[in-house]
Amino acid sequence: MKYYDKLIFELSKPGRTGYSLPAPESSSVSSIDANLLRASAPQLPEVSEIDVVRHYTNLSQMNFGVDTGFYPLGSCTMKYNPKINEEIASLPSFLGLHPLQPDDTVSGAKAVYEGLDSALAAITGMRHFTFLPCAGAHGELTGLMIIRSYHMSRGDTRRTKIIVPDSAHGTNPASAAVCGLEIVEVKSNADGLVDVNDLKPLLDDTIAGIMMTNPNTLGLFERDIKEIARLVHEAGGLLYYDGANMNPLVGTVRPGDMGFDVMHLNLHKTFSTPHGGGGPGSGPVGVCEKLVPFLGVRVSGFHGNFSVILRAYTYILMLGRQNVKMVGPLATLNANYIKESLKDKYKLPIPSVCKHEFVYDGLIDDGAREGVPGATTLDVAKRLLDFGFHAPTIYFPLLFHQALMIEPTETESKETIDEFIEVMRRIADEAAENPDILHQAPHNAPITRPDETTAARNPILRYQA
Ligand SMILES: *Cc1c(COP(=O)(O)O)cnc(C)c1O
């Protein structure tokens, strides 16, 4: 019997129990206003403890996680989440904290915020951080609000436009729009970098600033960043750094030194706290000295996601000053090693040295011939699952039709990476010889090719008998 074939409701048998609660004291029920009490008992599943354990354990094993295998998801930095982080975050003295506790009883938690603030300031070259934002995109919005407040405070009310490169992560224009800014696109040149000549004519006194990520979404270092910073500052704008791609720079280059004024970090990417499935994240926003007075913007309740902040701080302290410096170089080495090892099988549109990630544009030989369609990037991604690897990011960035974006991070061993390379080569050979093997993949997964559009547009979120 496969426990995941059924919903927990379908395993239910009337009268079966797995857990019993103490009988309520009659006074606690009668103190609830009668019109708030339900008329009939809720329809909860009635199952034994072992049914519950098997059901959820089996479900958890259908999922792919960084604890079960290599997860080279470009743009997402799926690095290992060390278990010591969980241990520290589970200490009763942290777990039991309440945000309304008197100040003089939370000096430990305050020390965590202050310690992480100064560690991140040292790593990024910013002056101070706010820890309120709960995701990268939330950080972007917060940072842009800070930029707007800065211009407003100077009576500079015309600055309502923000420049965003065409290679930007989709959250950048989205956050700017939510912040009420008008988006102006700057083009990339043939090398995949922001085109300074395209930028120059865009700069005038209506520009609030520019949002960039460096290395950019193609994994390429924006070599002209100093020149870009000079031009934007000269025009009275500010530079926003999308720090979700900070991983290859950690310990090597600082956004503050490149000329950025405001930035966010994704603690749930670069600083090893778990992410995926929309779980709790943290997108602290750092600012340079002159923007510190604007850091007080309130964008969430209390103090952000404290347990995520705690995990990130643990990670940084465990690495220590010396080892933190190896994060960026090792992530970069791993990405370049894969890039070079597969470029005879996969199209490499931009061949230069990459940082932490890079993009292939599909297979060199996809096996297409008379009456047989070739294997696509989706087929390669599906086939990887048969070999126990999570797919890279696919069809993003949009600049390429068959994009396959690979980010190995620094936490993988050479053996794991070599195995991945071998499997990617094998899949390329299969495609060339018999692309149908790929068209039908995955062959070993419980679910093979769901209709992803319907699943996203019409999700069934409620049990219907
Ligand atoms: C992941 C990512 C974001 C968004 O972060 P969330 O925490 O998912 O909101 C923004 N920019 C880039 C470049 C990213 O990779």
The ligand as a Gaussian input file, in Angstrom:
#p B3LYP/6-31G(d) Opt

LIG

0 1
 C       15.632000      34.669000      -5.148000
 C       15.866000      35.988000      -5.740000
 C       15.061000      37.088000      -5.384000
 C       13.813000      36.981000      -4.530000
 O       13.977000      36.452000      -3.268000
 P       12.702000      35.874000      -2.471000
 O       13.182000      35.570000      -1.100000
 O       12.254000      34.670000      -3.227000
 O       11.647000      36.945000      -2.481000
 C       15.393000      38.325000      -5.911000
 N       16.430000      38.476000      -6.761000
 C       17.213000      37.443000      -7.139000
 C       18.365000      37.691000      -8.069000
 C       16.960000      36.166000      -6.650000
 O       17.726000      35.145000      -7.033000

